[in-house]
């Protein structure tokens, strides 16, 4: 049995993590905790990776206090970053185990229109901007911005799934990463 501890109650993050881990581990015991990422509600740039790592690190500390010391701890944070003068959204993932090993990954990047970025750069959470554009509610726990912008060809779970697998690379290739 592999213990999985996710630093969020967001069902999209939980399902993406579970689906990714099922590729490598046969029996999972999945638990979720609401953990403050220690970054603004709308992370920009490095804040996104910092939030993912902070979620995972804070949950490791909490679990150690509960005498839990076996399994993987996952922090996922959605954010935006600028590359080549263009703005993109993505998901950052940090996976930690209890022996101090860490893996980082990210989802694919997808472009955001200037009208959306104007609000995001004023620290309005991307999910709220998309809720308004789509006349929907709580899209960040459903299809997300990626679902809205791809007309639901890709959803937020699929996006985060990639990032979790990428963050697992050091753990499934320990001989290459952890000597």
C-alpha positions in Angstrom: 0.0 0.0 0.0 1.4 3.4 -1.0 0.4 6.4 1.1 -0.3 9.5 -0.9 -0.9 12.8 1.0 -2.2 15.7 -1.1 -1.9 19.3 0.2 -5.3 20.3 -1.1 -8.9 19.3 -0.9 -9.4 20.4 -4.6 -11.0 17.3 -6.3 -9.2 18.1 -9.5 -5.8 18.0 -7.8 -6.7 14.8 -5.9 -7.9 13.0 -9.1 -4.9 14.1 -11.2 -2.5 12.8 -8.5 -4.4 9.5 -8.0 -4.5 8.9 -11.8 -0.7 9.7 -12.2 0.4 7.5 -9.3 -1.8 4.5 -10.5 0.7 4.2 -13.4 3.5 3.2 -11.0 1.9 1.9 -7.8 -0.8 -0.7 -7.5 -2.5 0.0 -4.2 -3.0 3.6 -3.1 -4.2 5.1 0.2 -5.1 8.7 -0.8 -5.5 11.4 1.8 -6.0 15.2 1.4 -5.3 18.1 3.7 -6.0 21.8 3.3 -2.6 23.4 3.4 -1.9 27.1 3.0 0.6 27.6 0.1 2.2 30.7 1.6 1.9 32.6 -1.7 -0.8 35.0 -3.0 -4.1 33.4 -4.3 -2.8 34.1 -7.8 0.8 33.1 -8.0 3.0 34.7 -10.7 6.3 33.4 -11.9 8.4 31.6 -9.3 5.6 32.0 -6.7 4.0 29.1 -8.5 6.8 26.6 -7.7 7.3 28.2 -4.3 3.6 27.5 -3.5 3.8 23.9 -4.6 6.9 23.3 -2.5 5.5 25.2 0.5 2.3 23.1 0.4 4.3 19.8 0.3 6.8 20.9 3.0 4.2 22.2 5.3 2.2 19.0 5.0 5.3 16.9 5.6 5.8 18.8 8.9 2.2 18.3 9.9 2.3 14.6 9.1 5.5 14.1 11.1 3.8 15.6 14.1 1.1 13.0 13.6 3.8 10.3 13.5 3.3 9.6 9.9 6.5 8.9 8.0 5.8 6.8 5.0 4.6 7.8 1.6 4.6 10.7 -0.8 3.4 14.2 -0.2 2.2 16.3 -3.1 1.8 20.0 -3.5 0.2 21.4 -6.6 -0.1 25.1 -7.4 -1.6 26.8 -10.5 0.0 30.0 -11.7 1.1 32.2 -14.5 4.5 33.0 -16.0 5.9 35.1 -18.7 8.2 33.7 -21.4 9.4 35.5 -24.5 7.1 38.4 -23.7 3.9 36.2 -23.6 1.9 35.1 -20.6 1.1 31.5 -20.0 -0.7 29.5 -17.3 0.6 26.2 -15.9 0.6 23.9 -12.9 3.6 23.4 -10.7 4.0 20.2 -8.7 6.3 19.3 -5.9 6.5 15.7 -4.5 8.4 14.9 -1.3 9.0 11.8 0.6 9.8 11.5 4.3 13.5 10.8 3.7 14.0 14.3 2.3 13.9 13.5 -1.4 12.1 16.0 -3.7 10.8 16.0 -7.3 9.5 18.9 -9.2 7.4 18.9 -12.3 5.1 21.2 -14.4 2.2 20.8 -16.7 2.3 22.1 -20.2 2.0 25.8 -20.7 -1.1 27.4 -22.3 -1.4 31.0 -23.5 -3.7 33.5 -21.8 -5.3 36.5 -23.6 -4.3 40.1 -22.6 -7.8 40.7 -21.3 -7.4 37.9 -18.8 -3.9 38.9 -17.9 -4.9 42.4 -17.1 -7.0 41.1 -14.2 -4.6 38.4 -13.2 -1.7 40.9 -12.9 -3.9 42.8 -10.5 -3.9 39.6 -8.5 -7.4 38.5 -9.4 -7.3 34.7 -9.3 -7.4 33.2 -12.8 -10.3 30.9 -11.7 -12.4 33.9 -10.8 -11.6 35.6 -14.1 -12.6 32.4 -16.0 -15.8 32.1 -13.9 -16.8 35.6 -15.0 -15.9 35.0 -18.7 -17.7 31.6 -18.8 -20.7 32.7 -16.6 -19.9 29.6 -14.5 -19.0 29.0 -10.8 -15.9 27.4 -9.3 -14.3 26.4 -12.6 -10.9 25.9 -10.7 -12.4 22.7 -9.2 -13.8 21.6 -12.5 -12.5 22.2 -16.0 -10.4 25.3 -15.2 -9.1 27.9 -17.5 -7.6 25.2 -19.8 -11.0 23.7 -20.2 -12.6 27.0 -21.1 -9.9 28.0 -23.5 -9.7 24.6 -25.3 -13.5 24.2 -25.4 -13.1 21.2 -23.0 -10.7 19.3 -25.1 -8.2 19.5 -22.2 -9.3 19.9 -18.7 -7.5 20.9 -15.5 -7.2 17.2 -14.3 -5.4 16.3 -17.5 -3.2 19.3 -17.2 -2.1 18.5 -13.6 -1.8 14.8 -14.4 1.2 15.6 -16.7 2.8 17.7 -13.9 2.5 15.0 -11.3 4.0 12.4 -13.6 6.9 14.8 -14.4 7.5 15.4 -10.6 7.5 11.6 -10.1 10.4 11.1 -12.6 13.2 11.2 -9.9 11.2 8.7 -7.7 10.7 6.2 -10.6 14.4 6.6 -11.6 16.0 6.7 -8.2 19.3 5.3 -9.5 19.7 8.3 -11.8 18.5 11.0 -9.4 19.2 9.9 -5.8 22.7 8.3 -5.5 
